[in-house]
Amino acid sequence: MKLSVNLGKLKLGNPVIAASGTFGYGEEYSEFMDIGRLGAVTVKGLSLRPREGNPPPRIVETPAGMLNAVGLQNIGIDSFIKDKLPFLRRFKTRVIVNFFGDSISEYAEAAARLSSAEGVHALEMNISCPNKQAGWSIFGTDPKVTFRVVSAVRKATGMPLIVKLSPNVTDIAMMAKAAEDAGADALSLINTLTAMAIDINTQRPKLANITGGLSGPAIRPVAVRMVWECYKKVKIPLIGMGGIMSAGDAIEFMLAGATAVAVGTANFVNPGAALEILEGIRSFMSARGIRSPGELTGAVKC
């Protein structure tokens, strides 16, 4: 049995990735699990300069999930390269760096700076961010803007480029095609769904930011559907994510069209979830005589 998968030019030892925003910078989880056994670690989203994020409360539990409005708090690219990346270089696990910007020029500059850092194997650009150049609309909700920002980043880096798509759109496959046409090597989907929770006693939003991003099992059927739609539209590999709590959940994404899967919210519930999911995938394949994860990708019978 061979568990390795290819995401464009990026080869992973297995298809299980720790998702951005839920795994810190990797070191935080090292006392709970051997992160060297993961296919990849995607670090917390980085910006050119440090960012404090939103005021609390900024995390709320919901039925079958959670809302977060952390606000992309991070230490900035320079501090990451200096203080966090040396630890990750100890492992064979691929390091994917998630990044974002307020403008197209910031995205391009961030990509260029990260590309020269030893130990970074791929970049994941989060386009579910407000666009300063367009009155703070979201980069990932307009296919023309998506094409422009991905094209700019593609010119700035020769590294494997993954684009993380927003689900808060009418046609996710259209956004996927725009990213592919602009030069993306792979796609991550989905990011969180915009949502809201209200305290009925105070009659106030539970989040200081009012709205936040919904993740966890509640969004998984939506995410599986979107992976399936994009698989039919684009030729580049897909990383499926959104409420994966078990090996069965991960395999469902693969059947819908994902080449690899990313485990997010489950890490908060069980720090060892990603490795348990990996072992579950291995057992499923072994029991059915499946020799590689690629045999599962897109194998749903519709």
C-alpha positions in Angstrom: 0.0 0.0 0.0 1.3 3.5 -0.9 -0.2 6.5 1.0 1.7 9.3 -0.8 -0.2 11.8 -2.8 0.8 14.7 -5.1 -0.7 18.2 -4.9 0.8 19.5 -8.1 4.5 19.8 -7.5 4.1 19.1 -3.8 4.5 15.5 -2.8 3.1 14.4 0.6 3.9 11.2 2.4 0.2 10.7 3.1 -3.1 12.6 2.5 -3.7 14.0 6.0 -2.9 17.7 6.7 -3.3 19.8 9.8 -5.4 22.7 8.8 -4.4 26.4 9.1 -5.7 28.2 12.2 -6.2 25.2 14.3 -2.7 23.9 14.7 -0.8 27.0 15.7 2.7 27.0 14.2 3.1 23.2 14.8 5.2 23.3 17.9 2.1 23.7 20.1 0.9 20.2 19.2 4.2 18.4 19.3 3.8 17.3 22.9 0.5 15.5 22.0 1.5 13.8 18.8 4.4 13.0 16.4 3.8 15.8 13.8 6.4 14.1 11.7 3.8 11.5 10.7 1.5 14.0 9.1 1.4 14.6 5.4 1.8 18.3 6.0 1.3 21.0 8.6 -0.4 24.2 7.5 0.6 27.0 9.9 -1.6 29.7 11.2 -2.3 32.5 8.7 0.5 35.0 8.4 0.5 38.7 7.3 3.4 41.0 6.5 3.2 42.6 9.9 2.0 41.2 13.3 -1.7 41.4 13.9 -3.6 41.4 17.2 -6.9 40.2 15.9 -10.4 40.9 17.3 -11.3 41.6 20.9 -13.0 38.9 22.9 -15.3 37.1 23.1 -14.2 35.6 19.8 -15.0 31.9 20.0 -18.4 30.5 20.7 -19.5 26.8 20.7 -22.5 26.0 18.5 -24.5 22.8 17.8 -22.1 20.4 16.0 -19.5 23.2 15.6 -18.0 26.4 16.6 -18.0 30.1 15.6 -14.7 32.0 15.6 -13.9 35.7 15.0 -10.3 35.6 16.0 -9.4 38.1 13.3 -6.4 36.4 11.9 -4.2 37.2 14.9 -0.6 36.3 14.0 3.1 37.1 14.8 3.9 38.3 11.2 6.1 36.7 8.6 9.5 37.9 9.9 8.9 36.5 13.4 7.6 33.2 12.0 10.7 32.7 9.9 13.0 33.6 12.7 11.3 32.0 15.7 8.9 29.3 14.5 10.3 27.8 11.3 13.5 26.4 12.8 11.4 23.9 14.8 9.5 22.7 11.8 12.7 22.1 9.9 13.4 19.1 12.2 10.7 17.1 10.5 10.2 15.4 7.1 6.6 16.6 7.2 5.9 19.2 4.5 5.3 22.7 5.8 2.5 24.7 4.1 2.4 28.4 5.0 -1.0 30.1 5.0 -0.9 33.8 4.3 -3.1 36.8 3.5 -3.1 40.5 2.8 -5.2 43.6 2.6 -4.3 44.3 -1.0 -3.0 42.5 -4.1 0.4 44.0 -3.5 0.6 42.7 0.0 -0.3 39.2 -1.1 2.5 39.3 -3.7 5.0 40.7 -1.3 4.1 38.1 1.4 4.5 35.3 -1.1 7.9 36.5 -2.3 9.2 36.8 1.2 8.0 33.4 2.3 9.4 31.8 -0.9 13.0 32.5 0.1 12.6 30.9 3.6 14.3 27.6 4.0 11.9 24.9 5.2 8.7 26.2 3.5 7.5 23.7 1.0 4.3 25.3 -0.3 2.1 28.4 0.1 -1.6 28.5 0.8 -3.2 31.9 0.1 -6.3 32.7 2.0 -8.6 34.8 -0.2 -11.4 34.9 2.3 -10.1 38.3 3.4 -11.4 41.9 2.9 -9.9 43.7 -0.1 -8.7 47.2 0.8 -8.4 48.1 -2.8 -12.1 47.4 -3.5 -13.8 48.9 -0.5 -13.2 45.9 1.7 -15.1 43.5 -0.4 -13.8 39.9 -0.1 -11.1 38.7 -2.6 -12.6 35.3 -2.9 -16.2 36.3 -3.8 -15.6 37.8 -7.3 -14.0 35.6 -9.9 -12.3 38.6 -11.7 -10.7 39.8 -8.4 -9.7 36.2 -7.6 -8.0 35.9 -10.9 -6.1 39.1 -10.4 -4.8 38.4 -6.9 -3.8 34.8 -7.7 -2.1 35.9 -10.9 -0.1 38.5 -8.9 1.0 35.9 -6.4 1.8 33.4 -9.2 4.2 35.9 -10.7 5.8 36.5 -7.3 6.6 32.8 -6.4 7.6 29.6 -8.1 6.6 27.5 -5.1 3.6 25.2 -5.1 0.6 27.5 -4.7 -2.6 26.4 -3.0 -5.6 28.8 -3.0 -8.1 28.5 -0.1 -11.6 29.3 -1.3 -14.4 31.0 0.5 -17.7 29.1 0.6 -19.7 32.3 0.9 -20.4 32.5 -2.8 -23.1 31.5 -5.2 -21.0 29.3 -7.5 -17.9 27.8 -5.8 -16.9 26.0 -9.0 -16.6 29.4 -10.8 -14.2 30.6 -8.2 -12.2 27.4 -8.5 -11.9 27.8 -12.2 -10.8 31.4 -11.8 -8.0 30.4 -9.4 -6.9 27.5 -11.7 -6.8 29.8 -14.7 -4.6 32.3 -12.7 -2.0 29.6 -12.0 -3.0 27.8 -8.8 -1.4 24.4 -8.3 -4.2 23.2 -6.0 -7.2 24.4 -4.1 -8.3 24.1 -0.4 -12.0 24.1 0.3 -13.8 25.1 2.2 -13.1 27.9 4.6 -15.6 28.8 7.3 -19.2 29.8 6.6 -20.2 33.3 7.8 -22.6 32.9 10.7 -23.9 34.5 13.9 -25.1 33.6 17.4 -27.2 35.7 19.8 -27.5 35.5 23.5 -31.3 35.5 24.1 -30.9 36.8 27.7 -28.8 39.8 26.9 -30.2 40.1 23.3 -26.6 40.8 22.1 -24.4 38.9 19.7 -22.2 36.3 21.4 -19.2 37.4 19.4 -17.7 40.9 19.9 -17.3 41.0 16.1 -21.0 40.1 15.8 -20.4 37.6 13.0 -17.8 34.9 12.7 -16.8 31.8 10.8 -18.7 28.5 11.4 -16.6 25.3 11.3 -17.0 21.8 12.5 -19.3 18.9 11.6 -22.2 21.3 10.9 -20.6 22.4 7.7 -19.3 19.1 6.4 -22.2 18.2 4.0 -21.9 21.7 2.5 -18.1 21.2 2.1 -18.4 17.8 0.5 -20.9 19.2 -2.0 -18.6 22.0 -2.9 -15.6 19.6 -3.3 -17.7 17.5 -5.7 -18.7 20.6 -7.7 -15.2 21.8 -8.0 -13.8 18.3 -8.9 -16.1 18.3 -12.0 -14.9 21.8 -13.0 -11.1 21.9 -12.5 -8.2 19.6 -13.3 -5.9 20.7 -10.4 -5.9 18.7 -7.1 -8.3 19.6 -4.2 -7.7 19.5 -0.5 -11.0 18.8 1.2 -11.8 20.3 4.7 -14.7 21.3 6.8 -15.9 19.3 9.8 -13.7 16.2 9.4 -13.8 14.3 12.7 -13.2 10.7 11.6 -11.6 8.6 8.9 -15.0 8.1 7.4 -15.5 11.8 7.1 -12.1 12.1 5.4 -12.9 9.3 2.9 -16.2 11.0 2.1 -14.3 14.0 0.9 -11.9 11.9 -1.1 -14.8 10.1 -2.8 -16.2 13.5 -3.7 -12.9 14.5 -5.4 -10.3 15.5 -2.8 -6.7 14.3 -3.2 -5.9 15.2 0.4 -7.8 16.3 3.5 -7.2 18.8 6.2 -8.2 18.4 9.8 -9.2 21.6 11.6 -11.8 21.9 14.4 -11.3 18.3 15.4 -7.8 19.3 16.7 -9.4 21.4 19.4 -11.5 18.4 20.6 -8.8 15.8 20.3 -5.2 16.9 19.7 -4.4 13.5 18.2 -7.3 13.5 15.8 -5.3 13.9 12.6 -3.1 10.8 13.2 -6.2 8.7 14.3 -7.8 9.7 11.0 -4.7 8.7 9.1 -4.7 5.3 10.7 -8.4 5.0 9.9 -7.8 5.7 6.3 -5.0 3.2 6.2 -7.2 0.5 7.7 -10.1 1.3 5.3 -7.8 0.9 2.3 -6.2 -2.3 3.7 -9.5 -3.9 4.3 -10.7 -3.2 0.7 -7.4 -3.9 -1.1 -7.0 -0.2 -2.1 -3.4 0.4 -3.0 -3.3 4.2 -3.1 -5.5 7.1 -2.0 -5.8 8.1 -5.7 -8.2 5.1 -6.1 -10.6 6.9 -3.8 -10.4 10.4 -5.3 -13.6 11.2 -7.2 -14.8 7.6 -7.0 -18.3 8.5 -5.8 -21.0 6.7 -7.9 -23.5 9.3 -9.0 
